[in-house]
Amino acid sequence: MTPAHGAGDAGSAEATAVPIHLRPARASDLPVLVPLLLRLKRLNEEFDPLLKVREDAEEQAKEVLTASLKDPKSILLAAEGVGPDKDKVVGLVHAVLRERPFYTPEIEGVIVDIYLLPLYRRRGVGEYLLKEISAQLKAKGAGVVIAEFPAQNEIASRFYAKRGFRAITGRHARPL
């Protein structure tokens, strides 16, 4: 995949290039992807104490990402910078395909992790990542795309709502 062109912020009069290159992640990316995923999980922890990051989270991240690289029902993409950041991984998108045994469409694509370094935010990159992962999920058979994120994350909620997403289920928790 090449850097996006014409994917400026919604409502902008002039389209701009998105400052990333998106590609399938490789095992050699794990040393960079693991810390990015942990940054996301620590950010999630700020939204809710029930999302407290485990002490062994780094090892868990390695295992999850390694398994995703091998799983045909998983998509793991690395976002690389362009220009001076060429070949530097600055973000990730992780999605999975899940069956919906009681509903149609029968297959859903679930965005489970999406993270960009702060320097790359608010420049049309998130929109581009969403568009690309949605297209890949559709190509693998998904009939609906779902985003999972902490319920208290108002930024994510507004981002997805602005792009046509709405709540269809809820997960409620309490500590035991």
Secondary structure, 3 states (H helix, E strand, C coil): CCCCCCCCCCCCCCCCCCCEEEEECCHHHHHHHHHHHHHHHHHHHHHCHHHCCCCCHHHHHHHHHHHHHHCCCEEEEEEEECHHHECCEEEEEEEEEEECCCCCCCEEEEEEEEEECHHHCCCCHHHHHHHHHHHHHHHCCCCEEEECCCCCCHHHHHHHHHCCCCCCCCCCCCCC
